[in-house]
Amino acid sequence: MKMRLKQLLDIENVGDVTVVRFTQSDVTDERNIQIISNELFSLVGELGRKKIVLNLGNVRSISASAWAILVALEVKLRNEGRLVICNIRPQIYEVLEVMEMKMFFNVSRNEKTALKEFA
């Protein structure tokens, strides 16, 4: 099953893992971040998806409020499932390092290796 949400996310279920691909390069608009947040938490809460891969390959800039959403999602899934972030561009990874969050998230090089973490 593959669906597209307001051109912000591509969502695909690969077995019991949900792969979420960000389609926008700029994740800083607060309205869009709220839409993304609602969809991500709906996947976990309403649809019961507990294994999530977030592919940030298209993302070139991301706001602090977007990171806060990802932190909240990670915290929620720690007890119920697992979150893996992949395809992080070097400039985005540097933000994780500066914010001292790189150890907080499970980061994988690419989508293929991220999916293997659920095997």
N, C-alpha and C positions, 0 to 999 in steps of 0.2 A: 504494500500500500504506500503510495507516494502522494503527498499533497503539498500545496503551496499556500502559504499564509501571507496575504497582502504583500507579496513580493519581498518579504523580510526574511523568511525562513523556508528552506526546503526540508521536509520531514519525511524520513523513510524508515520503515521497520525492517530490520534485517534479523530475522528470527525473533528472539526476545530482546534484542538491542534496538533502541531507537537512535537513529543518526539524524542530527539536526545540523544543517548547513546554513550558515548565515549568508544571505545573498547580497547584502549591502556592504560596501567598503567602509562606510562611516556609521558607527553605532554610537551616536551622540545625541540624536534628537529624542527629547524626553517622551514625546508621544509614541514614537516607535519603540522606545525601550519599554514602555508600559505594555504595549501590544506583545512584544517578545516575552516579557515577564509573565503575562497572563497565559500565553501559549505554553511556555516551559513548565509552569506550575500546574497547568491543566493536564499536560502529559503525565505528570507524576501523580497528581491528586485524583483527577477524574478518570483518566484512562489507565491508571495503574502501571505505567511504564516505569520500571525501577532501574533499568540499565540504559544510560544515556551517553552518547558520544556527541560532543559539540565540536564541529569542524569550523575553525575560525580562519580558514584559508583565504577567504575574500576580505577579511577585516583589516583595514589599514589604520583606523583610529577607533578608540573605544573610550567612553566616558567613565568617570568614577562611579556614577550611578549604575551603569551597565555592569561594571565589575561587582558592585554590591549585590546585584541580582544573581550573578553567577556564584558569589560566595554563599548567598542564602540557599541557592539550589544545591550546592555542594553539601552544606550543613544538613539540609533536609534528606538528601540521599545517603548520607553517611550511615544512618541507622537502618535505612530501608532498601538501599541498593548501591549504585555506584555511578559516578560521573567521571568521564575521561575527556579532556580537552585535547584537540589535535590541530595540526597544521597552523601553528602560531607563527606569524611573521616575526623576524628578529626584532623589529621596533616594538612590537606588542609584547614580546617576551621580556624586553628590557624594562617595560613598565611593570611587569610582574616582579622583576628583580628589585627595582627601585622601591616598589610598594611592599617588598619583602613577603610576597605571596606565592612565589614559585613553588615553595615546598608545601603549600596548603592544597594546591590542586594536583591531581594526577594528570600529567602531561605526556602525550605520546607524539612521536614524530609525524605520523600521518594516519589517515583513516584506517588503512589496512592493519597497522600495528595496534591501533586503538581497539579495533574489533577483536583482535587476538587476545586482548587482556580479559575478555569476557568468556573465553573458551574454557 
